[in-house]
């Protein structure tokens, strides 16, 4: 199970780090709190992103 930083998630999804922040705050991008920092499980991010894209296509 890969644990990623915000920078790594942004690179994986080819978006800005600001987009990651917005999606986390407003759209429920799943995070894991490790100490005082947020990290992301790679598999959870990819599943979430696939669902997020499908919702955007429907609108």
N, C-alpha and C positions, 0 to 999 in steps of 0.2 A: 504494500500500500504506500504509494508515493505521497509525501507531504510537500506542498509547494508554497512559496512565498507569493505575495501579490505580484511582484515583478515577473515571476515565472508563469503565473496564470495569465497575465497580460500577454506575454510572449506566446504562450500556448494558443490563446484564442485570437491573437493578432489584433488586440485592441489596446487602448491606453490604460494606464493604471487608474486614471480618473473614472473610466468606464467600470472598472472592477469595483471601485468604491461605491459608485452609484447603484450598480446592480446588487451589491451586498446590502446596501441601506434600503433600497426601495423595491427590489425585485426578488429578494430572498436567496441570492447566491449563497450556498452553504459554506460556512466557515467552521473552523475548530479553534478554540482559544487555547493557546499553549503559553502558560504564564501570562504575560501582559500583551502578547502579540496574537494577531489572527493569522492562521494558516489555512490551507485548503487541501482537501483530499482530491487528488487528480481525478479519480474515477467519479466522485460525486460532482465535481465541476463539469466534467464532460457530459454526464447524464443531465444535469441541470441545463447546460447550454443547448443541448439537443431539444429539450422541451421548450426552452425559451424561444428558440428559433421557430419551432412549430407554431407556437402561440402568435408570434409576430406575423407569420405567413397567413394565418387565418384572418387577421384583422384587415 
